Structure formats: structure tokens, C-alpha cells
Amino acid sequence: MTEDEIYNMLDRDRLEERNAKKVTRKVLIKAVDDTNNSKLFDTINDCIAYLNSIAPSNKTTLYRRIESQKPYHGFICQ
């Protein structure tokens, strides 16, 4: 193989790997109180935009709350 062929092959592999890692994560938030208030968001950013309308929010804290299953602005996030 020539250097150009190897370079092109590595570029394709990198692109495939990067695209494989881009997994959209759906986020479900449920109200902590007993109401059946729940919302499903297609991305973390959509969820953050909604939570920002309630109170200042950020992705890092949301990720931590999802993993710990602790309430965040009155919602359990999954």
C-alpha cells in the first residue's frame, strides 16, 4: 500500500469511529412529586434548555444527577 492509501484508510476508520460514538441520548425527566408530569427529550441539550427555563442548569450537573438518580430542579432524570 502506498502512503496515500494508508492515510485515506486511517481517515475512513477515524470517521467511522467518531460517528459510532455519536449516540444521541434520550433523556426522560419525571416530576418528584406524585403528579404524572414527565417529559422525554431527544438530547441532553434539549433537556438543559427546558431545565434552564425553570432554573439555571448545566450538562455536567445533569449527567451527575442522572447517574446518581438524585432530583434536579424537582425532576428525576433518566
Residue pairs with C-beta under 8 A, 6 or more apart in sequence:
1 9
24 42
24 43
25 43
25 44
26 40
26 41
26 42
26 43
27 40
27 41
27 43
27 44
27 46
27 47
27 62
27 66
27 77
27 78
28 38
28 39
28 40
28 41
28 77
28 78
29 38
29 39
29 41
29 47
29 50
29 51
29 72
29 75
29 76
29 77
29 78
30 37
30 38
30 75
30 76
30 78
31 37
31 38
31 74
31 75
32 71
32 74
32 75
32 76
33 74
39 50
41 47
41 50
44 59
44 62
44 63
45 59
47 62
47 77
48 57
48 58
48 59
48 62
51 57
51 62
51 72
51 73
51 75
54 73
54 74
55 73
57 72
57 73
61 72
62 72
62 77
65 71
65 72
65 77
66 77
66 78
69 76
69 78
70 76
